[in-house]
Amino acid sequence: MSEKPIFVVGAGAWGSALAHMLGLGGNRVVLCGRDDVAIRTINEERRNPHYLKTVEMDSHVQAQLGYEGIEAALAVLLVVPAQASRAVLAEIGADRLAGMPVVLCAKGLEKQTLERQSEILAEACPKAVPFVLSGPSFAVDVAQGKPTAVTLAGPNIEAARQIVDVLAGPTFRPYSSDDIVGVELAGALKNIYALACGAVDGAQLGLSARSSIMARAFAEMGPLIAAMGGQRESLNSLAGLGDLTLSCTARESRNFDFGFRLGAGETVEQIVKSGAKLAEGVHSSPVGLELAKKYQVEAPIIAAVNALLQGEAPIESLVAQLMTRPLRSE
């Protein structure tokens, strides 16, 4: 193992799980957070008081406020919400990340600019080396050492394989790719489709309807990914089909659960007022629709999710619209 530490920026559930997993592999890990209570509790009691409370954090993990020493890292994992990435990168500073492998772990599109996470990194820290981690992975599974396989995309296969070797552990298996665009888009778009599938379940429309939405979602993603410069083949990867399947079938998925509650009759405002965090798919849905329009790609499911979020129609009528689209060859 390298003597250089791996920095994990973001001490939420996913950041804490990745830090713990990397520590179990014998890596020296610095977990950067904003909550001084969480930082102190991790260092003193080996647990995050807000997330994964039953998981004892590996002893190789040291938590800290701020980003001191990050310029000497072996690699940096950026594990903050997609809408916060730009601000956090600005706080860290472009000079400190020059030449640094930065693994982008958020799955989302920036609302204001319609940009992917690697595009944000290129603007904020142009000399950083981008990588994207995506795939079917729940934080609790990774933290508990349950088998998890994901996709790690880099600027080329050789570079991706080097970071794969850094991140891989006995139960955490990244597979390399050189399709940053496709892997990012698959991860962001699946959040939108998870909202749709959750809403179908919440409205009790049946497993057949949910499976149909999943299958058509898989087909809908391909043209948009290709139009934006990604590889359609990435849809067949862990970042594509793997993540779509997980996110569209499990209440543990924040996006699926948010959609479930929408389908059951709650509004976005009611769900948020109940204390639930806004699912990333809620941010990405209008962006996905704008991108589909920009690239002149049909995306009826994304359009239906936007209508649902805006309260324009209940899920039952939106599914009926999807089911009555013109019949044609798949």
JOCORRA-V376277 format. One record per backbone hydrogen bond with DSSP energy under -0.5 kcal/mol. CO is the residue of the C=O (numbers start at 0). NH is the residue of the N-H. Records with the same first field share a line. If there is no record, write none. Layout:
CO=NH ; NH
This chain:
4=6 ; 73 ; 74
5=29
6=8 ; 76
7=9 ; 31
8=78
11=15
12=16
13=17
14=18
15=19
16=20
17=21
18=22
19=23
20=24
21=26
22=25
26=28
27=5
28=30 ; 61
29=7 ; 31
30=32 ; 63
31=9
32=65
33=35
34=38
35=39
36=40
37=41
38=42
39=43
40=44 ; 45 ; 46
41=45
45=56
46=48
51=54
53=55
54=56
57=60
59=28
61=30
63=32
66=69
68=71
69=72
74=6
75=77 ; 102
76=8 ; 78
77=104
80=83 ; 84
81=84
83=87
84=88
85=89
86=90
87=91
88=92
92=96
93=96
94=97
96=99
99=101 ; 128
100=75 ; 102
101=103 ; 130
102=77 ; 104
103=132
105=107
109=113
114=109
115=119
116=120
117=121
118=122
119=123
120=124
124=127
126=98
127=129
128=101
129=154
130=103
131=133 ; 152
133=150
134=136
137=141
138=142
139=143
140=145
141=144
147=172
149=174
150=133 ; 152
151=176
152=131
155=159
156=160
157=161
158=162
159=163
160=164
161=165
162=166
163=167
170=147 ; 172
171=168 ; 173
172=149
174=151
176=153
177=179
178=182
179=183
180=184
181=185
182=186
183=187
184=188
185=189
186=190
187=190 ; 191
188=191 ; 192
189=193
190=194
191=195
192=196
193=197
194=198
195=199
196=200
197=201
198=202
199=204
200=203
205=209
206=210
207=211
208=212
209=213
210=214
211=215
212=216
213=217
214=218
215=219
216=220
217=221
218=222
219=223
220=224
221=225
222=226
223=227
224=229
225=228
229=231
230=233
231=234
232=235
233=236
234=240
236=241
237=242
239=243
240=244
241=245
242=246
243=247
245=248 ; 249
249=252
252=256
253=257
254=258
255=259
256=260
257=261
258=262
259=263
260=265
261=264
266=270
267=271
268=272
269=273
270=275
271=274
278=281 ; 282
279=282 ; 283
280=284
281=285
282=286
283=287
284=288
285=289
286=290
287=291
288=292
289=293
290=294
291=296
292=295
298=302
299=303
300=304
301=305
302=306
303=307
304=308
305=309
306=311 ; 312
307=310
313=317
314=318
315=319
316=320
317=321
318=322
319=323
321=324
